[in-house]
Structure formats: C-alpha cells, structure tokens
Amino acid sequence: MAFSSDIKNKIKPEYSSNLVEEFYRPLLREADLYQRVSGYFSTSGLDLYSESLEELAKNGGSLEFIISKEISKEDYDRIKAGYDLLEEIKPLNLAQRNERLTSKTQQQLGNLAFMIAMGRARIKIALTNKGLFHDKFGIITSGSEKVFFNGSANETENGMQINYESISVDTSWDSSENVQYRINSNQERFERLWNDKEDGVKVVEVSDIAYEEIAKYQSQSNIKEIIKIDDQDSKLAQYDNAILFKYLNDTVIRIDSTDIKLSLNDRKLKPGSDLSRFFEEDYSTIKKSTTYRDIERIIKVTEERAERKNIEVIVSKAVSEYLQQYKYSIEKYKILGDVFKGELVDFPTDKKDFYKEFSKVVQSEVSRPLYEIHLRSAYFMYEMARAANFSVPGAGKTAMLLGVFAYLNRENAPFNEKIDRLLVVSPLNAFDSWKREFKAVFGDKKVLRSIDSQTSSDFGYDLSVNWGVSNLVLVNYESLPKYLSKLNENIDTNTMLVFDEVHRVKNPEGTRAGKALELSKKPKFKYVLTGTPIPNTYQDIYNFLHILYGNEYNSYFGWDLGYLYDPKIRQIKDINSKLYPFFWRTNKKDLNVPVAEEDYIEIVGASPEQLALAELIYSNEESSLAKLIRLIQASTNPALVNRKINYNELMSYDDDGDIHTITEKEFNSLLYKNGKKNSENLYSDLDLENMRSPKFDKGIELVEKLVKEGKKVLVWGIFVDTLYKITNTIKEKGIKVNLVYGGTNKLERTMLIDEFRDGDVQVLVSNPQTLGESISLHQTVHDAVYFEYNFNLTFMLQSRDRIHRLGLKENQYTRYYYLQTASEYLDSYRPGYIDEKIYDRLKYKERLMYEAIDDKTLSIEYSENEILDAIKIIDEERQRMNRNHE
C-alpha cells in the first residue's frame, strides 16, 4: 500500500487554511495508520473528517492518539464507552461482534468510540506533573510511506476549522537529509511516548485511568470562564420547515419555522405545557435561569414530538458547546476542590510549583505576611473562583480573602483575571473590620480607597463617581435593595464579590436573597463567608449555593427546600458529601492561636428573696420555657420578672431584628401553654425593683478588681435593662464605661468600640446580638465577664471569639468569667436556679460542635431543638423536686 500519485502531486509543504478539505481527508482515505500527538483534543474535531476515518478503517488501518490532560469529561466518557464496548465484545465470535457493531451503534457512540470498539483506535493520555503537554505533530502512514506534519493546529474543531492555524509537512519520498531526520526522529519520539518511555511525561491508556485522576492535572483556565460562541444567522438560515435551537447573546433560542408551527400546537410543546415555564413571553427564547438539564429535556421532547411529524430538529454546534461546558464545569470544580483541600504533598507537581509561585507573589504584595494556612485557603479560593469559607470566627477569613485579592490585584495580573476592587456585602458592624484588616494586611503597599453605605453622605453619588478609583466598596444587607440598580451598572468581571456573614441572607424567598442573586451574576470571582453556615436548618445552604453557582445548583446539588428542611441522617451525609469540595474551613487549632484558659466560674448563693422568687416562678408560670426565661432573669436582675418577655431580645439573631432563630409563632407556642397568656402583676407582692442579686454584686466587684489591675474588661449580658443596670452601676464606681446594644446609633458604634479598644475607656458592655460578629478586640482586651447567658450556643461562641482570635501573642492569656447563681443540691426539694445547668449544657454542645468541625461535617448550629433541649432543664428540675418530696 502507498499514497497515490495524485496525493503526492497535490501535497504542499505548508498549510494555513482548509486543513480538513486539502490535507486530512485526502491523506486519511489512503492511509493505514494515523499517529497523532495533540496538546488539545475534542471528538468534534475528528467528526470533521469522519468519512475519511471510515476509509482508513476499511483499509485495515488504525488510529493511535496521544492527547493531553486537557480533555473534557464528555469526550472522556465517549472514549471510555468505546473501550467498555471493546471489552464487552472481546469474548464474542466475529459474527456476533458484527451484530453489535452496527451503524446505529456508531451513531450512539460517535466515530472515535466506534473505532475503539472495533479495535481500530487507541487513545492515550499524557500526564505532565509540571507545565502543559504542548506537543503537536502527526504521522500519516500508507505502507512504507509517511507524511509527517507539525505546527500550531490542535486536534479540535477550532484548531482545524475556526482558528487561524498552520502546519508544516514533510514526506518520506523527499530524500533530503533534513527531512528524513525530522521524520525518523519524530517517529522514534512517538514510539517513546506511546510506550511510556519519555522522561517527564506519564502516558496511560484512557481505559486505565479514571477521569477524576486526569482532572487533578488539568489547568483551571478552561473552567474559570465559560466560552460564549454565538451562532451566525448566515450559517443557519438555510433550514426551513424545521425547528432550530440556536445560541445567541448568552441565550438558547428555539426557532420554529415549521408550516404547522409545531411548538405552538403540539400538546407537549405548546404554551401551557410542562415546558412552557422555561420560556420567555415570546415562547422562543429559553430563560437564562434554565439549567442545562432542563434545556436538554426541552430539546429531547422537541425531537420526540417532531419525529412523529417527520420534522427535522437541528441543534447548533454553539448550543451543544454551551451545554457541554456548563454540564462539566461544576463537576470539574468538585474534583479540584477535593484536590486543593487535601495535603500539599498530594498536589500534582505543577500545582505544587504554582502554589509556591502564588504564595511568593501574595507575600510580596502584602506588608503583614500571611500565615501558611491563610495562603492555602487563599490558593484554594483562587483556584475555585467561586467558593465558601466557613472558618470559625477569629480564624482570619478576611485575611484569607485579601490574599486572593492581593494576587488578582497585582500590577502584572493577566487581563482575564485582573481584579480592580472588592465589593463586600456585610453587616454594618463589619465595615470597620474590613477597613482595618485591609490597612493591616497591605500597609503602605496598597493605599485603601474605600466607599461605604454607612459613612457616605450620598452613597449613590459615590457609586457613580468614585467606583472606578475605589479598591474596597462596602454595602450593608439592609441597603442592598436601595443601591442594587447602581451596583449592577458598575459591577463587572473586574470586581471580586464577597458576601460576609452570608447567613444573613436567610429566607430563600426574601428580598435579600433575590437582590443577592441578582448582584452575583456578573463577577467571575465570588465568595461567601460565615462561621455559622447552618444556623437553623439545612435550608440555610440554599441561598449561598445559588449565589455561588446559579443555574448549576439544580444540575449538581438539586435539593429543594422541602428536602433541606429536615433531612434524615443518610440525607445529611449526602448533603455534606456534595458540599465538601466547595468550602474551606479552618479552626483556631490549625492557626496555633494560644488556647484560652479554663473558664473561671464564680458561683454565688441566691439571696432569701431570690429563693422565694424562684418558688413563685415555678408556681406562677405555666410553660417550661417561661420558667426557664424567668429564672435566667431572676438570677441577675430580678426586676425583669415583672416585665413582659420580649421575643426579639431572646430570639433575634442580630440587632436589626429581621433574622430570628425561630419564628415568633413557634416561640409563643412554647411560651404560652395551650395558647393562654399569663395575667399581669403575678409578682406584684414582691419588691422586685430593689431585690438584691448576690451574683450581680459579685460581677460588679469582679469588674472593679480587673480594672484596678489595669485590664480592659468586656461585659456580656442578654437583656437591655440588665445592660443599662450594669453600665450605670459601673459608672457609679468611677469607671469609664461604654454601652453598645441594638438601640445604639450605628454611626456611633465604631467610635464607642474604638474608645474602648484603643482609648481610655476601661469597660465595654454589650450583648451578642449586637457585638457577636465581625468585631475584633483581642489586640487590647483579654478578659470577658458573663453576667447573663442563655441556651444559644452560637451567641456564646461568637461572643468569646471577640477576644480570642488570630493575632494573639504566643504567651497571651484569654480569660472568661461566668457568673452563676448556685443551684439547689440534688437532694433538695426546693425550686432552684439553673445557671450552672445551662452552662454545662452549652459546654457539652460546644464539644460536639468542635468534634463536627474536626470531622469536616457541617451541622445545624441552632434550632428549635436547642430550645427544647434547654426546656428539659426545667423538666429535670421538676423531677428532682418531686423525687425528694416523696
């Protein structure tokens, strides 16, 4: 066998256009072996000369491909299907094999996979630990004659048809020494690669490697940005009496040019059918929110209904490419998330090297060097581009994000990754922390140029005028609806979007969720941060996953709100398994934050008046929850027992009062037995306003003592009246004290906190709803005193984290003082106080929570079950009293 004279006369030494028509097709028709090495590959490229490959197979020829690791999951699956069928039919005789290898099978598998199943093609993957596999050459053989070519063309559709690519060609019938050397040396190189004998490259057959292993070696460039290819009208206008799916302006459009207008009249396609919800009003444009799976379903149903009428359905190449890219984008992120959360030693070598380069660049861009664990987190978030950070409060989530920003904001960042600014959506009390941390991390290497919705006299004007020169823009959740339109005008791929304390975006159907989703559409790099990702139910993950992954949520995660409300243990495992690759979590142990000292417990006996009050609480209050709350109040500030129980004081997650741990209806159903409210003045016979609390007095003495030792003291309470009582009593002692709570003017809060942290104010009094998040006091404050605390573990942990955070000196102590009114003895039949029991339960739940964090599991932080668990304290107390009465 040899190439024909016609081929030899027509072949050119170089091609820069019409590669398929003038080079591949004519040569392959007369070849018996096609050996190819290609940096990039797609089966759609081979489809351009499928008929010639059939001729090659008929000639008894075969195909040997060595391709790079940059292969799509779809192409991998097609190739693997060919190998699977090959193994399946190996035991069969020739006749049985031919029965399986039909034209229908070829249509289902595709040309390449069909050739593999026939035993006429083999595909191998070249895995490089460092750098990319760039080789691009091929050898087409007919008998003893060879045609060698190399150049810029890859074995992809773009490489052969769309891009400007060129190849140089040598032929074995050219006897010149240089030509013969090139052909022979490259033939030898191919054999070395094929037999896995080439240094620096590992070559394996596709059938011997899982896609997950290949994906670990892949670069991120092909998944960070979905390539958009619009269909050109001129190429597709030729179809009539057909239904055409086109891709234009980031949207899939179904065009019905049939005489009978099938899509408007067929019962499964027409308006009002199951598919109609996916279309805009024109009933042609598919909504941008439609997932790739639903688009595939629309196409499938359309094809099925059209086939009944012998109507052709054409799906453009651009639509196919669009669906393919979205189909495997999040799958790749899953694989890579697993890799980059793992140990550095398990990274592919080129990723280890890139991480070193990334770290070097980041450290050169900052004034305060990042910790290694911060660099690992920053690298993970950079590679993922869209990710969550659930590191515990005080672990340095802000610094981790600023590490990503440092890399992407550097002067020589590539155009497709260059970030000009951070847009942070957060609670107001986080604004100051972001500004402080920005200045601390970058120092004089990057001047802070910020605008924010709190201090700006006209934030809308600032967004119009100063957006372009700002590198930090801060907007609070409450203001987001007001400024969304202006933000959407400005935001682009050069903006990194961050939702801080993202658990504030709670109600999936609420205004915040809708505005957050709208804002998150454009940025390429977007992140969500919270130390409490699941404060109430697993429904809390719904919003932030939609913010990060948009339409891909349904195609990959797919949980509806009903599923997430109360999942079973097996379902929780499934949720955690799917979530794991997409978030980073660091705890304080990872960062070597000095361990806080054991809690100091100050137990004080109740006064006789308090013991009498406890008796009345047990007899007057109908529900266990009411007894629980009244005992917490009476322990520290008995005057509160005369006041109405305030739902917001106990159940509001923050001082804005628009996010609650449970609804008011749920709360009242527990508070009022059988829906019946207690009558007023149940305790009017007692002088509660002047009733002493030895625990309160002990707390004031403790604060005085610590202040005299030159220490700043952070004081925690729950109820606003108690906060005022503490503040006024401390003032009477001549101690400088500031009070910050929900009613404090938000513009004044930063000043009051700064006066305490950095000035001469010695004591700060607050509650966790107001000061539980985003405030750092650990620089100067190391002592905290708890006058009041309830059954909310999240509040307890967040409040502790204000003074126990990354940045503490190695030998710096952190001390927490818990004031408690003594409980009754186990053999007592009298009603008693419950501070000790609440504290013990909180510490038990804290241990369970940290075990879950160490186990990489996300669990519910706070729920109605937590209240029910606290109510059990009252039930246990009642059992104690009844038992000892017998």
C-alpha positions, 0 to 999 in steps of 0.5 A: 500500500502507498499514497497515490500519485495524485496525493503526492502531486497535490501535497504542499509543504505548508498549510494555513487554511482548509486543513480538513478539505486539502490535507486530512481527508485526502491523506486519511482515505489512503492511509493505514495508520494515523499517529497523532500527538495533540496538546488539545483534543475534542471528538468534534474535531475528528467528526470533521473528517469522519468519512475519511476515518471510515476509509482508513478503517476499511483499509485495515488501518488504525488510529493511535492518539496521544492527547493531553490532560486537557480533555473534557469529561464528555469526550472522556466518557465517549472514549471510555464507552468505546473501550467498555464496548471493546471489552464487552465484545472481546469474548464474542465470535466475529459474527456476533461482534458484527451484530453489535457493531452496527451503524446505529451503534456508531451513531450512539457512540460517535466515530472515535468510540466506534473505532475503539470498539472495533479495535481500530483506535487507541487513545492515550493520555499524557500526564505532565506533573509540571507545565502543559503537554504542548506537543503537536505533530502527526504521522500519516502512514500508507505502507512504507510511506509517511507524511509527517506534519507539525505546527500550531493546529490542535486536534479540535474543531477550532484548531482545524476549522475556526482558528487561524492555524498552520502546519508544516509537512514533510514526506518520506519520498523527499530524500533530503537529509533534513527531512528524513531526520525530522521524520525518523526522529519524530517517529522514534519520539512517538514510539517513546511516548506511546510506550511510556518511555519519555522522561517527564511525561506519564502516558496511560491508556484512557481505559486505565485511568479514571477521569477524576485522576486526569482532572487533578492535572488539568489547568483551571483556565478552561473552567474559570470562564465559560466560552460564549460562541454565538451562532451566525444567522448566515450559517443557519438560515438555510433550514426551513420547515424545521425547528432550530435551537440556536445560541445567541447573546448568552441565550438558547433560542428555539426557532420554529419555522415549521408550516404547522408551527409545531411548538405552538400546537403540539400538546407537549410543546405548546404554551401551557405545557410542562415546558412552557415555564422555561420560556420567555413571553415570546415562547422562543427564547429559553430563560437564562435561569434554565439549567442545562438539564432542563434545556436538554429535556426541552430539546429531547421532547422537541425531537420526540414530538417532531419525529412523529411529524417527520420534522427535522430538529437541528441543534447548533454546534454553539448550543451543544458547546454551551451545554457541554461546558456548563454540564462539566464545569461544576463537576470539574470544580468538585474534583479540584476542590477535593484536590486543593483541600487535601495535603500539599504533598498530594498536589500534582507537581505543577500545582505544587510549583504554582502554589509556591509561585502564588504564595511568593507573589501574595507575600510580596504584595502584602506588608503583614505576611500571611500565615501558611494556612491563610495562603492555602485557603487563599490558593484554594479560593483562587483556584475555585473562583467561586467558593465558601469559607466557613472558618470559625470566627477569629480564624482570619477569613478576611485575611484569607480573602485579601490574599486572593485579592492581593494576587488578582490585584497585582500590577502584572495580573493577566487581563482575564483575571485582573481584579480592580476592587472588592465589593463586600456585602456585610453587616454594618458592624463589619465595615470597620473590620474590613477597613482595618484588616485591609490597612493591616494586611497591605500597609503602605503597599496598597493605599485603601480607597474605600466607599461605604453605605454607612459613612457616605453622605450620598452613597449613590453619588459615590457609586457613580463617581468614585467606583472606578478609583475605589479598591474596597466598596462596602454595602450593608444587607439592609441597603442592598435593595436601595443601591442594587440598580447602581451596583449592577451598572458598575459591577463587572468581571473586574470586581471580586464579590464577597458576601460576609456573614452570608447567613444573613441572607436567610429566607430563600424567598426574601428580598435579600436573597433575590437582590443577592442573586441578582448582584452575583451574576456578573463577577467571575470571582465570588465568595461567601463567608460565615462561621455559622453556615447552618444556623437553623436548618439545612435550608440555610445552604440554599441561598449561598449555593445559588449565589455561588453557582446559579443555574448549576445548583439544580444540575449538581446539588438539586435539593429543594427546600422541602428536602433541606428542611429536615433531612434524615441522617443518610440525607445529611451525609449526602448533603455534606458529601456534595458540599465538601469540595466547595468550602474551606474551613479552618479552626483556631487549632490549625492557626496555633492561636494560644488556647484560652484558659479554663473558664473561671466560674464564680458561683454565688448563693441566691439571696432569701428573696431570690429563693422565694422568687424562684418558688413563685416562678415555678408556681406562677408560670405555666410553660417550661420555657417561661420558667426557664426565661424567668429564672435566667432573669431572676438570677441577675436582675430580678426586676425583669420578672415583672416585665413582659418577655420580649421575643426579639431580645431572646430570639433575634439573631442580630440587632436589626431584628429581621433574622430570628432563630425561630419564628415568633409563632413557634416561640409563643407556642412554647411560651404560652401553654395551650395558647393562654397568656399569663395575667399581669402583676403575678409578682406584684407582692414582691419588691422586685425593683430593689431585690438584691442579686448576690451574683450581680454584686459579685460581677460588679466587684469582679469588674472593679478588681480587673480594672484596678489591675489595669485590664480592659474588661468586656461585659456580656449580658442578654437583656437591655435593662440588665445592660443599662443596670450594669453600665450605670452601676459601673459608672457609679464606681468611677469607671469609664464605661461604654454601652453598645446594644441594638438601640445604639446609633450605628454611626456611633458604634465604631467610635464607642468600640474604638474608645474602648479598644484603643482609648481610655475607656476601661469597660465595654458592655454589650450583648451578642446580638449586637457585638457577636460578629465581625468585631475584633478586640483581642489586640487590647482586651483579654478578659470577658465577664458573663453576667447573663447567658442563655441556651444559644450556643452560637451567641456564646461562641461568637461572643468569646471569639471577640477576644480570642482570635488570630493575632494573639501573642504566643504567651497571651492569656484569654480569660472568661468569667461566668457568673452563676447563681448556685443551684439547689443540691440534688437532694433538695426539694426546693425550686432552684436556679439553673445557671450552672445547668445551662452552662454545662449544657452549652459546654457539652454542645460546644464539644460536639460542635468542635468534634463536627468541625474536626470531622469536616461535617457541617451541622445545624448550629441552632434550632428549635431543638436547642430550645427544647433541649434547654426546656428539659432543664426545667423538666429535670428540675421538676423531677428532682423536686418531686423525687425528694418530696416523696 
